[in-house]
Structures are given as structure tokens and as C-alpha cells.
């Protein structure tokens, strides 16, 4: 990982100058920090336990697990689910894009079950007291979409606001990124607000926006999303962009004032060198700051999807990876 001294140096840069560091060309993007071991992943989500252990889950099978004690060397573990929940068979045989968090003394994991390119999809929820593989209890479906829906129920991300309200963002292609309010008692949509909010879309040209992740820093909410083509090895054009809002349900705008519902988004990471198509991102707060955790396709290893981790600096009012 980048060393703390580098982070300290960046924090000393005036905000206006740091804002200018937001890359305008792909060659300006930072390389991921050093990770070793079991780093072949897709759509990673990571959390640090109270004991200091890093648990990472990713797309594949029953949600593949990796772990680390130092955020550098990762070891492959078992899948989250020893037995795949029976309801999955109505949508697919594998789970995608998990989202792990910790609330009320329990680890929660939202995830998607679907097939590539289809919007017959479902978001599921599971809970665990340890977060370890094999310990998860599945709670069934949270939200679904069908082939007649104008949205896709995949790529879930839970956001818990400071006022105790829970929100779930999700979505892929079709009409873009959506959000619903969640009942903290059940982890499923709240009965008193069944509205489906629109956060980001690409109404002209490609519909390719997915993998939302929402955080709040200062007075703003930030929506990260993956744009363009995933899952094509070295031909992937995936990239991470961000917008911000003063309300969790939007509207979100990029640095240039373009709405994320109208093709907007400020770049955070793009392809550069051997690091092709970064995306499938999640944001994690750690002891040394915020991390962006993502996958990229290794141009020096036949396009194998691998784990990328960078620190984020927020002092300009926009996230800058370093």
C-alpha cells in the first residue's frame, strides 16, 4: 500500500491544487498498492474486523472469500455459503457483486443473483456474527427485477445515514442506478416508502453504468459507479467515476456540474499501463484513511482480473486516488 508519508504530503497540498490533480488523462492515474497471494478477484468488497483481520468477498460460486492480516498478503478461503440457497436457481447458479458491512453486532452481506446481460435478477441478503465463510445465514430476496423491468436488481450497496436511515443503491445498464429505502429491522425495503429513486443514468449512447457505492464525507454524499464495458479482459473499458449530492437520493452532479442522470461523472480511476478496466469498486474506511477496493484486468497476465487497492484523499472536496 502507499505509505503514510505520501498521504501526509498530499494532505499538505492546498485544496485547489489537489483538485487540479484529478487526472484528465489515463496516464495520470496511480498504480494500485502492493497486494500478494490470492489476488484474483472480481467485484471485491472488504471489511476489517475488530480483531484487525481483513475479510474480502468477491463474485463467483457461493461468493468467494479472501482474508489478510496486513492488507497486503491475501489467502484464499471457502465460499460464504457452504450450500447455495435454493431460491438462487430461479435466477442463476452463482452470486455476484457482494457488499459487506457491520451493523448492530452483525455482519450483513447484500449480493446479486443473475446471469450476464440479463435483468431477470435478484438481490439477496445474508447475516453472520463472525463474517467468516460458512457462517452466513441467508435471509432470502430483498428486491427483484424481471425481463420487463426498466432496471436491473444487481450490484447492491447498503448506506446507513447519520440519522439512522438505511438506503440500498443498485443497478446496471437499462435505466441506470436506483435506490430504495431499507427497514433496519428487516434489511429489506421499508413499507412506508416504496419509491425507487434514480441516481445515475446514461440516456444517450451506451447505457453502461453500474456498481454503485455511496458514502458521505463532510456535507456531501458521494456516488461512485463503474462505467462502460466490464468482463472482457484486456478489451475491457471499465472505469470508475463519481458525483456528489447534498441529499442521499440525489441529484448527484460531477465536478463540472453535469447530472449523473445525464451521462455525468468525474473520473476516479481509468485504464493505464498494465491496469486495464478498473471497476467493480467498493469504498472502505480503514485506520489510515479511505480505500477504494476494485478489480482490474492485468495486461501482463492475459487479462486476469486482480485486486486493486488505493487510498483516497478528500481534501479537495472530491476523491483523489493515490
C-alpha positions, -999 to 999 in steps of 0.1 A, spaced: 0 0 0 11 36 -4 30 47 26 16 71 52 43 97 44 29 100 10 -6 106 24 8 132 48 25 150 19 -8 150 -1 -27 164 28 -3 193 30 -12 204 -6 -38 232 -8 -73 220 -18 -73 240 -50 -40 225 -61 -51 190 -51 -83 194 -72 -61 200 -102 -45 166 -96 -77 148 -106 -65 131 -137 -76 143 -171 -57 115 -190 -55 79 -182 -17 80 -179 -21 102 -148 -37 75 -127 -19 59 -98 -9 22 -98 -27 0 -72 -9 -6 -39 11 -38 -34 -10 -69 -28 2 -105 -29 -11 -141 -27 -47 -149 -36 -55 -117 -55 -75 -130 -84 -109 -114 -77 -139 -97 -93 -162 -71 -77 -144 -71 -43 -159 -59 -10 -137 -57 21 -141 -51 58 -118 -50 88 -129 -69 118 -125 -57 154 -95 -81 157 -78 -64 127 -85 -92 102 -94 -82 66 -123 -101 51 -129 -98 14 -157 -113 -6 -160 -113 -44 -181 -125 -73 -181 -162 -81 -196 -195 -69 -212 -190 -34 -193 -157 -31 -155 -163 -29 -136 -152 3 -101 -139 8 -85 -128 40 -55 -109 52 -39 -97 84 -19 -69 69 -39 -57 38 -11 -69 16 -8 -107 17 -42 -124 9 -52 -160 14 -80 -178 -4 -107 -193 18 -140 -210 13 -172 -196 -2 -195 -176 20 -222 -202 16 -215 -239 22 -248 -247 4 -262 -223 -21 -297 -211 -12 -324 -229 -31 -340 -197 -44 -309 -189 -65 -319 -214 -91 -348 -192 -102 -322 -166 -114 -288 -183 -118 -264 -207 -101 -238 -182 -89 -238 -149 -69 -223 -116 -79 -211 -83 -65 -213 -88 -27 -215 -58 -3 -203 -65 33 -209 -42 63 -213 -44 100 -244 -31 119 -260 -39 152 -235 -66 162 -238 -85 129 -221 -87 95 -245 -81 67 -240 -91 30 -261 -80 2 -254 -97 -31 -269 -103 -66 -280 -134 -84 -283 -131 -122 -268 -141 -155 -246 -119 -176 -266 -94 -197 -300 -102 -182 -322 -81 -160 -341 -111 -146 -322 -106 -113 -325 -107 -76 -307 -90 -47 -303 -113 -17 -293 -107 20 -273 -128 45 -261 -122 80 -233 -136 102 -220 -129 137 -184 -135 125 -183 -127 88 -164 -159 82 -170 -183 53 -197 -209 61 -212 -188 89 -237 -169 68 -275 -173 72 -294 -164 41 -324 -141 45 -338 -145 10 -346 -119 -16 -346 -82 -10 -355 -68 -44 -360 -83 -78 -363 -73 -115 -378 -91 -145 -371 -90 -182 -399 -65 -185 -384 -41 -159 -366 -9 -169 -340 -15 -142 -317 -43 -131 -316 -56 -95 -279 -63 -92 -248 -47 -76 -263 -37 -43 -247 -14 -18 -260 -5 17 -256 30 30 -266 39 66 -270 76 72 -262 96 103 -299 98 112 -302 60 113 -320 57 79 -309 28 57 -306 30 19 -298 5 -8 -284 15 -41 -282 -9 -70 -284 -12 -108 -268 -19 -141 -274 -6 -176 -311 -3 -186 -323 29 -170 -293 31 -146 -286 33 -109 -315 31 -85 -320 35 -47 -347 22 -22 -351 29 15 -344 -1 37 -361 -11 70 -332 -15 96 -352 -42 114 -355 -65 84 -328 -54 60 -355 -52 33 -375 -24 17 -393 -3 42 -431 -4 39 -436 33 45 -415 43 15 -417 21 -16 -403 47 -40 -375 37 -63 -352 67 -68 -330 73 -98 -294 82 -91 -274 79 -123 -282 70 -160 -269 74 -195 -300 84 -215 -280 88 -247 -254 65 -262 -244 34 -242 -264 25 -211 -233 12 -194 -233 24 -158 -234 0 -128 -219 -10 -94 -230 20 -73 -213 27 -39 -225 56 -17 -205 73 11 -209 106 30 -179 128 36 -184 162 51 -217 177 40 -219 158 7 -230 123 -3 -207 107 -30 -219 82 -55 -192 60 -71 -201 39 -102 -184 18 -128 -189 30 -164 -185 12 -198 -176 -24 -206 -167 -49 -179 -155 -85 -181 -137 -85 -214 -101 -90 -202 -77 -66 -218 -105 -53 -241 -124 -40 -210 -131 -3 -210 -144 -2 -174 -136 30 -154 -147 45 -120 -165 78 -118 -181 98 -90 -206 125 -84 -218 142 -52 -251 155 -38 -265 172 -7 -292 146 -3 -287 108 -3 -313 103 -30 -297 130 -52 -295 147 -75 -258 139 -80 -236 161 -101 -200 157 -113 -172 183 -108 -184 201 -140 -220 203 -128 -233 176 -151 -260 155 -136 -252 118 -131 -287 111 -145 -275 127 -178 -242 110 -185 -222 129 -158 -194 116 -137 -159 128 -126 -131 102 -133 -115 85 -103 -97 56 -119 -92 46 -156 -71 22 -175 -33 29 -175 -4 7 -183 -10 -29 -174 -40 -20 -152 -69 -23 -176 -106 -16 -169 -106 -8 -132 -141 -11 -116 -165 -31 -95 -154 -8 -67 -162 -5 -30 -151 21 -5 -137 11 29 -127 32 58 -95 19 74 -71 31 102 -51 51 76 -80 66 57 -105 56 30 -96 29 5 -110 22 -29 -111 -15 -35 -116 -27 -70 -106 -52 -97 -87 -46 -129 -76 -68 -157 -38 -74 -158 -24 -66 -192 8 -85 -184 -11 -117 -173 -36 -124 -202 -62 -101 -187 -66 -119 -154 -89 -100 -130 -69 -89 -100 -73 -70 -68 -66 -33 -67 -64 -11 -36 -56 26 -33 -60 53 -7 -83 82 -13 -77 118 -5 -108 141 0 -93 174 9 -103 190 -24 -139 180 -19 -135 152 -44 -120 118 -40 -85 115 -55 -68 81 -56 -31 79 -48 
